């Protein structure tokens, strides 16, 4: 059970990182769009 929990925690961490990166990219794209449209 402990091992499994650690694996889950690592997965959640990776997922959070991906979501954060995606959000930053989307925000940048929206700002860029605003500037040059």
VOKOLZA-75588 format. One record per residue: residue in three letters; x, y, z of N, C-alpha, C, O in turn; residue number from 1. Coordinates in pm, whole numbers, plus 50000, padded with zeros to 5 digits. Layout:
<node residu="ALA" n_u="X" n_v="Y" n_w="Z" ca_u="X" ca_v="Y" ca_w="Z" c_u="X" c_v="Y" c_w="Z" o_u="X" o_v="Y" o_w="Z" num="NUM"/>
...
This chain:
<node residu="UNK" n_u="50084" n_v="49880" n_w="50000" ca_u="50000" ca_v="50000" ca_w="50000" c_u="50088" c_v="50126" c_w="50000" o_u="50061" o_v="50221" o_w="49927" num="1"/>
<node residu="UNK" n_u="50193" n_v="50125" n_w="50084" ca_u="50280" ca_v="50242" ca_w="50090" c_u="50345" c_v="50271" c_w="49956" o_u="50353" o_v="50386" o_w="49912" num="2"/>
<node residu="UNK" n_u="50392" n_v="50164" n_w="49892" ca_u="50458" ca_v="50181" ca_w="49761" c_u="50361" c_v="50241" c_w="49660" o_u="50395" o_v="50333" o_w="49585" num="3"/>
<node residu="UNK" n_u="50240" n_v="50186" n_w="49660" ca_u="50140" ca_v="50232" ca_w="49565" c_u="50111" c_v="50381" c_w="49585" o_u="50096" o_v="50457" o_w="49489" num="4"/>
<node residu="UNK" n_u="50102" n_v="50419" n_w="49711" ca_u="50071" ca_v="50559" ca_w="49743" c_u="50180" c_v="50651" c_w="49690" o_u="50152" o_v="50759" o_w="49637" num="5"/>
<node residu="UNK" n_u="50306" n_v="50608" n_w="49706" ca_u="50417" ca_v="50689" ca_w="49657" c_u="50409" c_v="50707" c_w="49507" o_u="50433" o_v="50816" o_w="49454" num="6"/>
<node residu="UNK" n_u="50374" n_v="50598" n_w="49438" ca_u="50362" ca_v="50604" ca_w="49293" c_u="50252" c_v="50703" c_w="49253" o_u="50269" o_v="50783" o_w="49161" num="7"/>
<node residu="UNK" n_u="50141" n_v="50695" n_w="49324" ca_u="50030" ca_v="50786" ca_w="49295" c_u="50071" c_v="50931" c_w="49315" o_u="50039" o_v="51019" o_w="49236" num="8"/>
<node residu="UNK" n_u="50145" n_v="50953" n_w="49426" ca_u="50185" ca_v="51089" ca_w="49455" c_u="50274" c_v="51145" c_w="49345" o_u="50263" o_v="51262" o_w="49307" num="9"/>
<node residu="UNK" n_u="50364" n_v="51059" n_w="49293" ca_u="50453" ca_v="51102" ca_w="49186" c_u="50372" c_v="51136" c_w="49061" o_u="50399" o_v="51235" o_w="48994" num="10"/>
<node residu="UNK" n_u="50272" n_v="51052" n_w="49032" ca_u="50189" ca_v="51076" ca_w="48914" c_u="50114" c_v="51209" c_w="48926" o_u="50105" o_v="51286" o_w="48831" num="11"/>
<node residu="UNK" n_u="50061" n_v="51233" n_w="49046" ca_u="49986" ca_v="51358" ca_w="49068" c_u="50079" c_v="51478" c_w="49051" o_u="50041" o_v="51580" o_w="48994" num="12"/>
<node residu="UNK" n_u="50201" n_v="51463" n_w="49101" ca_u="50299" ca_v="51571" ca_w="49088" c_u="50325" c_v="51601" c_w="48941" o_u="50324" o_v="51718" o_w="48900" num="13"/>
<node residu="UNK" n_u="50348" n_v="51497" n_w="48861" ca_u="50375" ca_v="51514" ca_w="48719" c_u="50255" c_v="51579" c_w="48650" o_u="50271" o_v="51669" o_w="48567" num="14"/>
<node residu="UNK" n_u="50135" n_v="51532" n_w="48687" ca_u="50013" ca_v="51585" ca_w="48626" c_u="50000" c_v="51734" c_w="48657" o_u="49965" o_v="51814" o_w="48570" num="15"/>
<node residu="UNK" n_u="50027" n_v="51770" n_w="48783" ca_u="50016" ca_v="51910" ca_w="48823" c_u="50115" c_v="51994" c_w="48743" o_u="50082" o_v="52104" o_w="48699" num="16"/>
<node residu="UNK" n_u="50236" n_v="51941" n_w="48725" ca_u="50336" ca_v="52015" ca_w="48648" c_u="50289" c_v="52038" c_w="48506" o_u="50306" o_v="52147" o_w="48451" num="17"/>
<node residu="UNK" n_u="50230" n_v="51933" n_w="48446" ca_u="50182" ca_v="51945" ca_w="48308" c_u="50070" c_v="52047" c_w="48299" o_u="50067" o_v="52129" o_w="48206" num="18"/>
<node residu="UNK" n_u="49979" n_v="52042" n_w="48394" ca_u="49866" ca_v="52135" ca_w="48392" c_u="49917" c_v="52278" c_w="48407" o_u="49869" o_v="52369" o_w="48339" num="19"/>
<node residu="UNK" n_u="50016" n_v="52298" n_w="48495" ca_u="50072" ca_v="52431" ca_w="48517" c_u="50135" c_v="52483" c_w="48389" o_u="50114" o_v="52598" o_w="48350" num="20"/>
<node residu="UNK" n_u="50214" n_v="52396" n_w="48322" ca_u="50280" ca_v="52436" ca_w="48198" c_u="50176" c_v="52471" c_w="48092" o_u="50190" o_v="52570" o_w="48020" num="21"/>
<node residu="UNK" n_u="50072" n_v="52388" n_w="48084" ca_u="49967" ca_v="52413" ca_w="47985" c_u="49900" c_v="52548" c_w="48010" o_u="49874" o_v="52624" o_w="47917" num="22"/>
<node residu="UNK" n_u="49873" n_v="52576" n_w="48138" ca_u="49806" ca_v="52701" ca_w="48173" c_u="49894" c_v="52820" c_w="48137" o_u="49845" o_v="52921" o_w="48086" num="23"/>
<node residu="UNK" n_u="50023" n_v="52808" n_w="48163" ca_u="50117" ca_v="52917" ca_w="48131" c_u="50119" c_v="52940" c_w="47980" o_u="50116" o_v="53053" o_w="47933" num="24"/>
<node residu="UNK" n_u="50124" n_v="52829" n_w="47904" ca_u="50127" ca_v="52840" ca_w="47758" c_u="50001" c_v="52906" c_w="47706" o_u="50006" o_v="52993" o_w="47619" num="25"/>
<node residu="UNK" n_u="49887" n_v="52865" n_w="47759" ca_u="49759" ca_v="52921" ca_w="47714" c_u="49752" c_v="53069" c_w="47747" o_u="49708" o_v="53151" o_w="47666" num="26"/>
<node residu="UNK" n_u="49797" n_v="53104" n_w="47867" ca_u="49795" ca_v="53245" ca_w="47907" c_u="49884" c_v="53327" c_w="47815" o_u="49846" o_v="53436" o_w="47772" num="27"/>
<node residu="UNK" n_u="50002" n_v="53274" n_w="47785" ca_u="50095" ca_v="53344" ca_w="47696" c_u="50033" c_v="53362" c_w="47558" o_u="50042" o_v="53469" o_w="47498" num="28"/>
<node residu="UNK" n_u="49969" n_v="53255" n_w="47508" ca_u="49907" ca_v="53262" ca_w="47376" c_u="49797" c_v="53366" c_w="47374" o_u="49785" o_v="53443" o_w="47278" num="29"/>
<node residu="UNK" n_u="49716" n_v="53370" n_w="47479" ca_u="49605" ca_v="53465" ca_w="47484" c_u="49659" c_v="53608" c_w="47488" o_u="49607" o_v="53696" o_w="47420" num="30"/>
<node residu="UNK" n_u="49763" n_v="53631" n_w="47568" ca_u="49822" ca_v="53764" ca_w="47578" c_u="49880" c_v="53804" c_w="47444" o_u="49864" o_v="53918" o_w="47400" num="31"/>
<node residu="UNK" n_u="49948" n_v="53710" n_w="47378" ca_u="50010" ca_v="53735" ca_w="47249" c_u="49903" c_v="53770" c_w="47147" o_u="49920" o_v="53862" o_w="47066" num="32"/>
<node residu="UNK" n_u="49792" n_v="53695" n_w="47152" ca_u="49680" ca_v="53717" ca_w="47061" c_u="49625" c_v="53858" c_w="47080" o_u="49596" o_v="53927" o_w="46983" num="33"/>
<node residu="UNK" n_u="49610" n_v="53898" n_w="47205" ca_u="49556" ca_v="54029" ca_w="47236" c_u="49645" c_v="54139" c_w="47180" o_u="49598" o_v="54238" o_w="47124" num="34"/>
<node residu="UNK" n_u="49775" n_v="54119" n_w="47196" ca_u="49871" ca_v="54221" ca_w="47154" c_u="49869" c_v="54242" c_w="47003" o_u="49876" o_v="54355" o_w="46955" num="35"/>
<node residu="UNK" n_u="49859" n_v="54132" n_w="46929" ca_u="49880" ca_v="54141" ca_w="46785" c_u="49755" c_v="54124" c_w="46701" o_u="49764" o_v="54106" o_w="46580" num="36"/>
<node residu="UNK" n_u="49636" n_v="54130" n_w="46764" ca_u="49516" ca_v="54114" ca_w="46683" c_u="49457" c_v="54252" c_w="46654" o_u="49354" o_v="54263" o_w="46587" num="37"/>
